[in-house]
Amino acid sequence: MNITPEQVQKVLSGNYSFSQLGFSMLVTRLKNIYEDEPTQYTLKSCTREVNAFLGKYGNFMAADCAIITDL
């Protein structure tokens, strides 16, 4: 599953609760990075990290992927 930069921006600017602890930790870290420097470059970098994580662990994250898909 690949998500778009627009979806990542919504995740980073919203308060979503994810069931997978590792993904929640990643989102928290990326939120801090994006808050410090809210540029297109930062958003693209965050998108790459989220997509890499989902590429590895997306099979275990059906509920979380459903939340992201609805954004």
C-alpha positions, 0 to 999 in steps of 0.5 A: 500500500502506498499513500499520497503526500496529501494523506500523510499531511492529514495524518501528521496534522490530525489526531489519529489513533493507530493500533500498531505501536511501531507505526504510532511511534513513527507518526509521532516522530514525523509529526515533530519533524513536520511541525519544525519544518512544514515544507514540501521537501519534508512532506515528501521525506515523511511520505517516503518513510511512511510508505517504506514502513507500510511496505514492510509491515502493511500486512499486519496493519489492516485496521490502520491501513483502513483509517489511512485509506479513508483520508 
